[in-house]
């Protein structure tokens, strides 16, 4: 790869992990994507895609030159031929996976989480979050605009369900068969000038790949060679399992008389949820896939964190009236920045875990038998219960009422553990900032 001679090539990683097929390769093995409009037709992606090529000529800036003399600026994986952003060649990547049953609220959670992170990270932690490219995150942009930037504040909005096929997947011809790969959402994370480790920018910047599959992808038997859409689970630094209390009859029974959410209504109500899904089967299937693809024995604990995200907290918060929904941040003395209140998060996790163990013990047992690090985080993607749209008869959230809480906490915890000092937290019970972040300001 000729760009290795360029001064900026010193920042290239030794190995790159493709965010689509998860194969690892050296930067010099990369294919490049032709820019000339006549160079269409790729052996693995089809005639409508630009031709991929292994270059022999480079510009002085290190860009490849295609066979028609055009400078190419985009690179592709040598195995699946899908586009790999240039950031992935320079910035270490973190893989995170979100999974759960169909209609558990993953899309709402993901949308509110990304929106809150865009506000919270710069303001409280001096970290910028930006899209790797607008096309990759276009689905999130669409959802954010519907819920948080909608000029019509009073018409209830319902997000489209994540499907098992469509614009969130790519199909690749791998010879004698075609394989479907999921498209991740990708974000760049960099410290701002007021961050205590700003001078170590290149060391602590990260690129986050976040996967969100349709719940049906986690049904037993859905993981196939031609559709390995959930094998990112084995690559993930942290797993986020979304548990939906409104889909559990025991939770609904416990909330009788304590919740105004129509999703918690009795089954006789026309607004009640029409389906009840065994969410423990989704979790157990995901656990088996991680064990299988990560090479773990059935009795071996996974060394990476599992966070149980208990969604729709606004609907069941009266079951834990002593647990506050206030933001778990602590101001850092002498600074405008904050740190995560680990002690508060730990207390909340313990209380939610106790409630889960009482109402749905099979979920807790499965999680404890899988991961060495288990945390329960309650979230509300909307902050309020859905209302009935009189025009369509469907449930939705009015943009005016959107007030999510705790949705950013699972990702902030994951970043604290894996992002090398981008996000600070207090050590539980100490009242002191964690040494991985608040060291001397360089």
Order of alpha helices (4+ residues) and beta strands (2+ residues): beta-beta-beta-beta-beta-beta-beta-beta-beta-beta-alpha-beta-alpha-beta-alpha-beta-beta-beta-beta-alpha-beta-beta-alpha-alpha-beta-alpha-beta-beta-alpha-alpha-beta-beta-beta-alpha
